[in-house]
């Protein structure tokens, strides 16, 4: 898709503008988007584009739900769409159906592959279990991708078991 | 720590001694972390923000990796001082406003800085001179582990470190390299480089980070993706791509010199002439001219000044630095006069 303004470069920024209740969508290249951003006199970081992205790939039944609220902090999903920031760490679970497609859109992935939180590792030997869970989840994806469904079922059950035991642990630690 | 002491001190990252210092000014890694059990900064109540500050302060004091570092409370220092710290790349512009419960941990070499209560509870940063993300990672990883022994970070096995903005989730790692790319700019190759970069999960910004304009052909390139890869893979990706860009910049510099030697030599000496003679000069013009001088030194067109002096000027010629040097508030016009005088003094032949 070409940029709506210069029509020369590939459009990589997709902007939704609401003027007098009328929604206009614009597809811009980086350079024109930058100019447009300056024009609006706001600083134009990726978080400001989240509003346009926040609905991407979200199933219709989820999209339709209004007034989604985080059970832990009371933050509204609609506020996230406005400010591009979440309310608390638990928002990630509260808004998982909305956030997972968004994370995939931003990062091309929704699975952490980096280092683990040390405090979890030290507390009650969680490291190996957390690691194991991560590995199992990856295996599950691979099994599904390779259409090895019987294997996938076995892995899924293992994940559930492990998640349950980890969940209890976390609850205990959180008191 | 007395902030004024920094004024006459040379930051570690400005020494101009690191790897590939002719094209790379500095390498920086930052990690975004939040303390578990609290709201993120934007939605936290004033009491919560204070508690977060206290928790982090207590943890920082116990960290071996942060021994000797100072903790500055933003509300206890002037806005000019805060601006001054932004100009030294030790904290973000966002950290200047609403100083309540905001803090900055700073080591005396200006290698490590930790913003407390920015968008995330902790923004840990390590700066290195030249192209050296690997060393920056080694240092920051140790600090992160040290802090993690004393603070329970918001973490999910699936999503990794949980951050206020989903663009930082996972590793919370942003690696950025500040590059000087005058030859690619002169030969109009930058656009294609930038287009390629965006397809490889990297992004490009101006001198002072998000939302700033690129001046003097200085660019910051950093990773956009933070989730789905390990920290070392992310760093490896940036390093590989930037190595290619550096290679391209260097071959273009060499070919420019062989094909357009007179033009370039003229440009460099004119820049020097202006800097040595000007009585009034804006920061934008200064950056552009210093950029040309920097290229001239690398191409051996001129021998002086030392890159160290250029780097020093880059920092000192900024508004808050000039005002601190002068010891009083200066209007933009007065700053342009003071700046010109400072440059003439530093570049005296």
Interface residues (C-beta under 8 A of the other chain):
Chain A: X9 X10 X12 X30 X31 X37 X43 X44 X45 X46 X47 X50 X73 X75 X83 X84 X85 X86 X87 X88 X89 X92 X93 X99 X102 X103 X106 X107 X108 X109 X110 X111 X112 X113 X114 X115 X116 X117 X118 X119 X120 X122 X130 X133 X134 X137 X166 X174
Chain B: X34 X36 X37 X38 X39 X40 X42 X43 X119 X141 X144 X145 X148 X149 X151 X152 X153 X154 X155 X156 X157 X158 X159 X160 X161 X162 X164 X165 X166 X167 X169 X170 X171 X173 X191 X194 X195 X198 X201 X203 X210 X211 X224 X225 X226 X227 X228 X229 X230 X231 X233
